[in-house]
Structure formats: structure tokens, C-alpha cells
Amino acid sequence: MKRPKNSFRKLFIGVLAYVFYHLYRILPIDIASYFGSIMGTVIGPRLRANNTARYNLKRAFPDWDDAKINSTLLEMWNNLGRIVAEFPHIPKLTGKKFWERVEVTGIEHLEVLKVIGKGGIVFSGHIGNWEIAPKTAYELGMPLALVYRPANNPFVERLYRKSRKNSHNGLFAKGRESARNILRTLKEGGYVGLLVDQKMNDGIPIPFFGREAMTASAMADIALKMGSPLVGARVIRTKGAYFKVEIVPALDTTNKNNVAIMTEVNQQFENWIREYPAQWLWLHRRWPREPDQPR
């Protein structure tokens, strides 16, 4: 039986989410993004998650001083606040409105997937505004079937799915059923989008910023089984609510196992993050817990 206190908390957070969602939605995207950045930088550093982000940054960049760490944390919260505020606007960004704000490089690497005709997997991470990546594929006429982790709050989950319309070819919640849906999509020559930069407790240990991190191997396993190409893409926030999407060549998976493939994927993420460290989501407990790590 659900505890009344827990149900009330979910309802309260849900109402709050709906209020801010619609407030941001009625504002022009640039103004909404600006106010979101303020909210992020004011609220974010006061949250417990900020301690996790600080710890992760110190371990990833041991040569950084406190001033550099603090400024990166503020930039990260600025970016996250903008993402929240931009979320209601993504369904409305279509055609010319979308391309006025988004520059894409490496489109030819997606076009190769069409030529091969075996479908493909596009992998990305929580970088820039990652919601722009599937929207880009949709606007290019290559909609992705997306695998995601449902929100714990059912009210927030409804908002999430609402804001994903006009940007995908199916939303699959993580689990056994999603694996079957991925295989079916690829067999039909479709394209799948995955965010694979989070910790997976039952994954495999792969180096990431010089430390082993439990990493999901499912993407590599499926690619090897289906012979599907793996193409990486990242979103960079260039200024305000303007973005650049960079698509890289497909990984060479010839004679490689899942460990070798995911090692290459993690190295790609590390290279991306080192270039724009403030645009990655440092809030994840990406590495095994250590004695001095904050809870």
C-alpha cells in the first residue's frame, strides 16, 4: 500500500512540474531558457546532488583548483536549468524554426546508415541539451526509437512523454520488453537512439577518466548480434537556446567484442566531456563508491 505522505509528495512535485512547464511554455524560448539558467544556478548549488558533482569533478580533473571546480559546477547548473525551461518548446521546434537554432555537422555519417539498409544505433550522452539529438534525427527524416528510464513520478512522466511528441519513432521504457522492441526496430531497418553514459550496476567494468566504471554492454551486444552500425552524436550548447549537433563516423566493430566496443564508446564520451566539461551531467554516481564520497 502506498503511504499517503509519499503520494502527497509525488502530487506536490507533479503540480509544481506542471506549473513551471506551462509557465516556460508560454514564454518565448530564449526568455524561458534565460530564466531557466537563473533558476538552475540559484537552486542547483544548494542541492545535495551538487556534492556528488563536485566529488566527480575533483576525481576526473585532479589538477583543477576549487575556483575552476566551482565555476564548472555553476555552468553545469546553468545548462541544466536551461534544459528544463527549453523542454516544453521542443515539440514546437519544427522545420525552419528548428534549423534556425540547430547546426549539424557529420550528416553524411547518418546517410551511410540509409545506404547500408540495416538500420542503426545512434548513441549519445547527457551532454548539452541531449533532447535536441533525437529531434535532429526526426527533422532529418530518420526518426529514432528511443529507450529511456521512466520518471518515478507518474505526473512528471506524463509531461515527459508529452514533450517527446514529434521527435521519435517510439518510446520504450528500459527493461526486457525494450530489448525486444530494439531488435524488432533494427530488423525492420529502423533506427534506435540510446543514452549510454550512465552507471549500470550489472554492466561491465570499462575505463572512464582513468577509473573503471560499470558500463552497460547491451548496445554493443545488440550491434554485434544484428550487424547494426553504431554512430555517435553529441549536442553542444553554443549560446543561449542555440545548438550544434556533431555526428561522428560509425565505430569499426570488426573482430571486436563488447568490451572493446564499449571501451571505445567510453573514450569517445571522455573526449567530448573534456572539451566541454560543464555541459555534461556530473550528477550521476558514475563510478564505484569510495569511502570519502559524499552520500
Secondary structure, 3 states (H helix, E strand, C coil): CCCHHHHHHHHHHHHHHHHHHHHHHHCCHHHHHHHHHHHHHHHHHHCCHHHHHHHHHHHHCCCCCHHHHHHHHHHHHHHHHHHHHHHHHHHHCCHHHHHCCEEEECHHHHHHHHHHCCCEEEEECCECCCCHHHHHHHHCCCCEEEEECCCCCHHHHHHHHHHCCCCCCCEEECCHHHHHHHHHHHHCCCEEEEECCCEEEEEEEEEECCEEEEECCHHHHHHHHHCCCEEEEEEEEEECCEEEEEECCCCCCCCCCHHHHHHHHHHHHHHHHHHCHHHECCCCCCCCCCCCCCC
